[in-house]
Amino acid sequence: MKAISRLIESGMTRKQIALSIGVSEQAIGMVARDKRWMSQPMFRSIVELAGKRGVELLARDFLFDSK
């Protein structure tokens, strides 16, 4: 999922993202690898975190990658 990739590109680790939004690092990894959908609260938290970091997210950043 590109939303998490964009946060990582901004200099955050998966662990930092997880701690910032109150979920496990494993949950972030599963969402990043398109193995799990994110919950609505997780979605909101990622959008809020991105805003605080100045990372622009688009709707397509929340879609599963087509493989």
N, C-alpha and C positions, 0 to 999 in steps of 0.2 A: 504494500500500500504506500503510495507516494507521499502521503501526508507525514508519515513517520520518517521516511527517507529525507524529506525536506528539513525536518527538525534535526536529523543527524548531520545533514550537510551544513547546517547553521552552527555546528560545533558541539551539539549535545550527544551524549551516549544513550543507549537504550535504558541503562540504569537511571540516568538523570531524568529522562522523560518519565519513566515509571514512578520515581520518587516525587516528581513534580505534580503528577496527576493522581497519585494515590492508588496505583495498581502494581501488580508484580512485573518484574522484568520479563518473565515468561509470557505474560499476557501481551506485552508489547511485541515480543518476538513472534508470537503466533499471528497477531494482526499484521505485522510487517511482512510475514511470509504468506499472507492470504490463507491462513489455516483457520482463522476465526474472524467472525464479524465483531466489530466493536459495539459496545452498548451505547445508548444515547448519552448517558453521563460521560462516558469515555470520549465520545465524539465532541461533546461540548468542551471538555477539559483540554483536548488537543487543539481545538480552534482557539480557545482562550490563551493557551501557552504559546501558540504560534504568533498570536497578536502581540503578546508581551515581548516576544523575541524579534518582532519585525519580519516574520516569515509569512509571505503571502501564500495562501492556500486557495486552490480552485476546487470546484465541485468534483472534477475528474480525479483530483488527488485522493479521493475517498473511495474510488472504485477499485475492485480487484483487478490486478493486471491480467490481461488476456494472454494466455500461454498456448 
